């Protein structure tokens, strides 16, 4: 039987709940989401439930991380389905604030947490200001919930790296846990934006995971060979417009040279029809 789920909409109510949980000696985990939950989010929630007594899932479409020409208004919102799914998983608290609750100053924030240079490359180059918006809302959520553990998906690799760095740099006493990407049986990484793919585009979207596989198969020949193999896969599909393809050192998120050895993270972003998708995978260069 699904757990009874309480929907909180104010910061004060969340803080009161956490204060009571702490008084009882209970551990707290945070799962930040923008809703439209899928099996990838389910994996995050299950990881959180294993790590803490009280799991708070936030559902908030953060306007700060959308640019002026991005799909904020179009982003899928399914609050009733989201709360039902969270209850079925055993989550007892969901935080669903309004924009005004999170950003009383006209839906914006006068104070931003900046991602610095790494917020301007790869995803940051294609989406200026995106990571400043992400880090600002995550910092607010960490301040509001004060969790022991915060759980994020590894699919958003650059986001995960920057959140971990922010938590370290700003001395948040939280463990940031990454959960492996959940995929469809054919390899497509789960994303809320997949729902916008047209039937023919759904097949085209597989080029991202195929490009990663090709890069992995070339890992023993070095970075340049990995990039060339992935690029060849992308060029074979005219229905896909490649945004970027890169190999970075996952320990620093800086570009890997052809002399690089050890873990190497391949990142790809592409537009399939009107839908922009990202994916990544880590391989080892011997």
Residue pairs with C-beta under 8 A, 6 or more apart in sequence:
2 84
2 87
2 88
3 87
3 90
3 91
3 92
4 87
4 92
5 83
5 86
5 87
5 91
5 92
5 93
5 94
6 92
6 93
6 94
7 83
7 94
7 96
8 14
8 17
8 93
8 94
8 95
8 96
9 95
9 96
9 97
9 98
9 101
10 97
10 101
11 97
11 101
11 144
14 56
14 93
14 95
14 144
14 145
15 144
17 54
17 56
17 93
18 28
18 54
18 56
18 145
18 146
21 28
21 53
21 54
22 28
26 52
26 53
26 54
27 51
27 52
27 53
27 54
27 148
27 149
28 52
28 53
28 54
28 55
28 56
28 145
28 146
28 147
28 148
28 149
29 48
29 49
29 51
29 52
29 54
29 55
29 56
29 147
29 148
29 149
29 150
29 151
30 48
30 55
30 56
30 57
30 58
30 141
30 142
30 145
30 147
30 149
30 150
30 151
30 174
31 41
31 44
31 45
31 48
31 55
31 56
31 57
31 58
31 150
31 151
32 58
32 60
32 137
32 138
32 141
32 150
32 152
33 41
33 44
33 57
33 58
33 59
33 60
33 82
34 59
34 60
34 61
34 62
34 75
34 192
35 59
35 60
35 61
35 76
35 77
35 78
35 79
35 82
35 192
36 75
36 76
36 77
36 78
36 82
36 192
36 195
37 78
37 81
37 82
37 85
37 86
38 182
38 190
38 191
38 192
38 194
39 182
39 190
40 153
40 155
40 181
40 182
40 189
40 190
40 191
41 153
42 85
42 89
42 182
43 153
43 179
43 180
43 182
44 151
44 152
44 153
44 179
45 55
45 57
45 86
45 89
45 91
45 151
46 89
47 151
47 177
47 179
48 55
48 57
48 149
48 151
49 55
49 89
49 90
49 91
51 148
51 149
51 151
51 177
52 147
52 148
52 149
54 92
54 93
55 90
55 91
55 92
55 93
56 93
56 94
56 95
56 145
56 147
57 86
57 91
57 93
57 94
57 95
58 94
58 95
58 96
58 97
58 141
58 145
59 79
59 82
59 83
59 94
59 95
59 96
60 95
60 96
60 97
60 102
60 137
61 72
61 75
61 77
62 102
62 133
62 134
62 137
63 72
63 99
63 103
63 107
63 108
63 133
64 103
64 108
64 109
64 112
64 129
64 132
64 133
64 134
64 136
64 137
65 127
65 129
65 130
65 131
65 133
65 134
65 137
66 72
66 75
66 130
66 133
67 127
67 128
67 129
67 130
70 127
74 196
75 192
76 192
76 195
79 96
82 94
83 94
86 94
95 141
95 144
95 145
99 107
100 107
102 137
102 140
103 109
109 136
111 136
112 132
112 133
112 136
113 132
113 135
113 136
113 139
113 166
113 170
114 132
114 135
115 124
115 131
115 132
115 134
115 135
115 162
115 166
118 124
118 131
118 158
118 161
118 162
118 165
118 253
119 130
119 131
119 132
119 135
119 162
120 128
122 158
122 244
122 246
122 248
122 267
122 269
123 130
123 131
123 158
123 159
123 269
123 278
124 130
124 131
124 158
125 244
126 243
126 244
126 269
126 276
131 158
131 159
131 162
134 159
134 162
134 163
135 162
135 163
135 166
138 150
138 163
138 166
139 166
139 170
139 172
141 150
142 150
142 167
142 172
142 174
146 173
147 174
148 173
148 174
148 175
149 174
149 175
149 177
150 163
150 167
150 174
150 175
150 176
150 177
151 177
151 179
152 159
152 160
152 163
152 176
152 177
152 178
152 179
153 160
153 178
153 179
153 181
153 182
154 160
154 178
154 179
154 180
154 181
154 280
155 181
155 182
155 189
155 190
155 191
155 278
155 279
155 280
156 278
157 250
157 265
157 267
157 280
158 253
158 267
160 176
160 178
161 250
161 253
163 176
164 176
166 172
167 174
167 176
181 189
181 190
181 279
181 280
182 189
182 190
183 189
183 190
183 209
184 190
186 206
186 209
187 206
187 209
187 210
187 213
188 194
188 202
188 205
188 206
188 208
188 209
189 208
189 209
189 277
189 278
189 279
191 277
191 278
193 275
193 276
193 277
194 202
194 205
194 275
194 277
196 273
196 274
196 275
197 205
197 272
197 273
197 275
198 273
200 239
201 239
201 272
201 273
201 275
204 237
204 239
204 240
204 272
204 273
205 240
205 272
205 275
205 277
207 233
207 234
207 236
207 237
207 240
207 270
207 272
208 240
208 268
208 270
208 277
208 278
208 279
209 279
210 233
211 230
211 231
211 233
211 234
211 245
211 266
211 268
212 230
212 266
212 268
212 279
212 280
212 281
214 229
214 230
214 232
214 233
215 226
215 227
215 229
215 230
215 247
215 266
215 281
215 283
216 226
216 266
216 281
216 283
217 229
218 225
218 226
218 228
218 229
219 226
219 264
219 283
219 284
219 285
219 286
220 285
220 286
222 258
222 260
222 285
223 247
223 256
223 257
223 258
223 260
223 264
223 285
224 258
226 247
226 264
226 266
226 283
226 285
227 245
227 246
227 247
230 245
230 266
230 268
231 242
231 245
234 240
234 242
234 245
234 268
234 270
239 272
239 273
240 270
240 271
240 272
241 270
241 271
241 272
242 268
242 269
242 270
243 269
243 270
243 271
243 276
244 267
244 268
244 269
245 266
245 267
245 268
246 255
246 266
246 267
246 268
247 255
247 256
247 260
247 264
247 265
247 266
247 267
248 254
248 255
248 256
248 264
248 265
248 267
249 255
249 256
249 260
249 262
249 263
249 264
249 265
250 263
250 264
250 265
250 282
251 263
253 265
256 264
256 285
260 285
261 285
261 286
262 284
262 285
263 282
263 283
263 284
263 285
264 282
264 283
264 284
264 285
265 280
265 281
265 282
266 280
266 281
266 282
266 283
267 278
267 279
267 280
268 278
268 279
268 280
269 276
269 277
269 278
269 279
270 276
270 277
271 277
